[in-house]
Amino acid sequence: MNSKGLWRVAAAVLSGLFQVPALAAEGTGEGFSVTVGTKVWVNEWSSWSTPTIGGQAAVVPIDSSTKVSLIPVVSLRFRDFYASFSTLLNTSYTLSGQAQNSIDASRKEFDANVGYYVLPGVGVSLGFKSLSQTLGVGFFTMDLPAGDPNSPVNSGLNANYAIGEIGLAYATAGIATIAVTSTAFTLGYRFQSVATKDYKVRAATGTSVIGSTDVHDVTQGPALGVLLRF
């Protein structure tokens, strides 16, 4: 049974977001500007599944092959105030693991942030994130579907979300003919993790619990970006 999970989070963070430091510093004190671009993320997805093995529910790791995802980004700035938006376009995966048939899955994301630059390239922001993924076990809803053998003993699951990217940026002059004031290229490593806490595994029959574990959903890999500032 396929199910669809949706994860949303709002948090205050410190980040340069999609305007790399070179572009952010250049715009300090200036009026309105727009930065647009895209990232190419070469990533692998590691997750977990709950097959029934010998009549007993189990939790096993599953992994995908390498996939390429596109992440368009847009950032608006007025003086030291900014708003930024990005979306990971829907990407299809096939995941497999020990004692587990292959699972066809997909994921997409959307980010929106508003904030203020306290230093060039460093901003304080309040953001909203939506992460949607279709996967055979459906754990991302926090309310597991009936198809998950452990759903009777799991409710109100909590998860910790983290994302980060580290790398290098190179800024160049603009393109006057199309009103581009500056351009930048980025190369980094992007990491995203969701850790679901205290996932319970039940006995083969009934609703007794034989144990619990933390399960991890990780997507990571190198990312190449191109940004144009107008």
C-alpha positions in Angstrom: 0.0 0.0 0.0 1.4 3.4 -0.9 0.8 6.3 1.4 1.8 10.0 1.3 3.5 11.8 4.1 3.8 15.5 4.6 6.3 17.2 6.9 6.1 20.9 7.8 8.4 22.8 10.1 8.8 26.5 11.0 12.0 27.6 12.7 14.3 30.5 13.2 17.7 29.8 11.7 21.0 31.4 10.8 21.8 31.1 7.1 23.0 32.8 4.0 20.1 31.0 2.1 20.3 31.2 -1.7 22.3 34.4 -1.9 25.8 33.3 -1.5 28.0 35.6 0.6 29.5 37.3 -2.5 26.0 38.3 -3.8 24.7 39.2 -0.4 27.6 41.5 0.4 27.3 43.2 -3.0 23.7 44.1 -2.3 24.2 45.6 1.2 22.5 49.0 1.5 21.1 48.8 -2.1 17.5 48.8 -3.1 15.3 46.0 -4.4 17.0 43.0 -6.1 16.0 39.5 -7.3 18.2 36.4 -7.4 17.1 33.4 -9.4 18.8 30.1 -10.2 18.8 26.4 -9.8 20.7 23.6 -8.1 21.5 20.2 -9.5 21.6 17.7 -6.6 23.2 14.3 -7.2 21.8 12.4 -4.2 21.2 9.0 -2.7 18.2 8.3 -0.4 18.6 6.0 2.6 15.4 5.1 4.5 13.7 2.2 6.3 10.9 -0.2 5.7 8.8 -2.6 7.9 8.4 -6.0 6.1 7.0 -9.1 7.8 9.7 -11.8 8.1 8.7 -15.2 9.2 5.4 -13.8 10.6 7.2 -11.2 12.7 7.3 -7.5 11.9 10.8 -6.1 11.3 12.5 -2.8 10.6 15.1 -2.9 7.8 17.2 -0.3 6.1 16.6 0.4 2.4 18.7 2.5 0.0 18.3 4.0 -3.5 20.7 4.3 -6.4 22.1 7.7 -7.3 19.5 10.1 -8.6 19.6 13.7 -10.0 17.2 16.2 -8.5 16.6 19.9 -9.6 16.0 22.6 -7.1 14.9 26.0 -8.5 15.5 28.9 -6.2 14.2 32.5 -6.0 15.3 35.2 -3.5 14.0 38.7 -3.1 15.9 41.4 -1.3 15.2 45.0 -0.2 18.1 46.5 1.7 18.8 44.0 4.5 15.4 42.3 4.4 14.9 39.2 2.2 12.5 36.5 1.2 13.5 33.2 -0.4 11.8 30.3 -2.0 12.9 26.9 -3.3 11.4 23.7 -4.5 12.8 20.2 -5.0 11.0 19.0 -8.2 9.3 15.6 -7.9 12.0 12.9 -8.1 11.3 9.2 -8.5 13.4 6.5 -6.6 13.6 2.8 -6.3 14.8 1.6 -2.8 15.7 -1.9 -1.8 17.3 -3.7 1.1 17.7 -6.9 3.1 14.6 -9.2 2.9 12.7 -6.4 1.1 11.4 -6.2 -2.4 12.2 -3.1 -4.3 10.0 -0.1 -3.4 9.1 2.6 -5.9 9.0 6.0 -4.2 9.1 9.7 -4.9 9.7 12.9 -3.0 9.3 16.7 -3.5 9.9 19.7 -1.2 9.1 23.4 -0.8 10.8 26.0 1.3 9.9 29.6 2.1 11.8 31.9 4.3 11.7 35.6 5.3 14.5 37.2 7.2 17.0 40.0 7.9 20.7 40.1 7.2 22.6 40.9 10.5 25.9 40.6 8.6 26.7 40.3 4.9 25.9 36.7 4.0 24.4 35.9 7.5 20.7 36.3 8.0 18.2 35.5 10.7 15.1 34.0 9.2 11.7 32.4 9.9 10.9 29.6 7.5 8.3 27.1 6.4 9.2 23.7 4.9 6.9 21.2 3.3 8.4 17.8 2.5 6.2 15.2 0.8 7.2 11.7 -0.1 5.4 8.6 -1.3 6.8 5.5 0.1 5.5 2.0 0.8 5.5 2.3 4.6 4.2 5.8 4.9 5.9 6.7 8.2 6.2 10.4 7.4 2.5 11.0 8.2 3.3 10.2 11.9 0.0 8.2 11.8 1.0 5.0 10.1 -1.3 3.4 7.6 -3.0 0.1 8.3 -0.6 -1.6 5.9 2.2 -1.1 8.3 2.3 -4.1 10.7 3.4 -1.9 13.5 0.7 0.8 13.2 -1.4 -0.6 16.1 1.4 0.2 18.6 2.6 3.5 17.2 0.8 6.9 17.5 2.0 10.5 17.7 5.5 9.7 16.5 8.0 12.5 16.8 10.9 13.3 14.4 13.9 15.6 14.4 14.7 17.3 11.0 18.0 18.7 10.0 19.4 20.1 6.7 22.8 21.6 5.8 25.0 22.4 2.9 28.7 23.2 2.9 30.8 24.2 -0.1 32.4 26.9 -2.2 31.0 29.8 -4.2 32.5 31.8 -7.1 31.0 35.2 -8.1 31.5 36.9 -11.5 30.3 40.0 -13.2 26.8 40.4 -14.6 25.4 40.2 -18.1 24.4 43.8 -19.0 22.3 42.8 -22.0 19.7 41.0 -19.8 20.1 43.2 -16.7 22.0 40.7 -14.7 24.1 42.6 -12.1 26.1 39.6 -10.9 26.3 35.8 -11.3 27.6 33.0 -9.0 28.4 29.4 -9.1 28.2 27.1 -6.1 29.6 23.6 -5.4 28.9 21.9 -2.2 27.6 18.9 -0.3 24.0 18.8 0.7 22.7 16.7 3.6 19.1 16.2 4.8 18.0 14.0 7.7 14.8 13.1 9.5 15.1 10.9 12.6 11.8 9.4 13.8 12.0 8.7 17.6 10.9 5.6 19.4 9.3 3.6 16.6 7.8 0.5 18.3 7.8 -3.0 16.9 5.0 -5.3 17.9 4.9 -9.1 18.5 3.7 -11.4 15.7 0.2 -11.3 17.1 -1.7 -9.0 19.4 -0.6 -5.5 20.4 2.3 -6.3 22.7 5.6 -4.5 22.0 8.9 -6.4 21.7 11.1 -3.3 21.4 11.5 0.2 19.9 14.1 2.0 17.9 15.0 5.3 16.3 14.8 5.2 12.5 16.5 7.5 10.1 15.7 8.9 6.7 18.7 10.5 5.0 19.2 12.1 1.6 22.7 13.4 0.7 25.1 14.1 -2.1 27.0 16.9 -4.0 25.1 19.9 -5.3 26.0 22.3 -8.1 24.2 25.7 -8.3 24.0 28.7 -10.7 22.6 32.0 -9.5 21.7 35.2 -11.4 21.1 38.5 -9.6 18.9 41.2 -11.2 
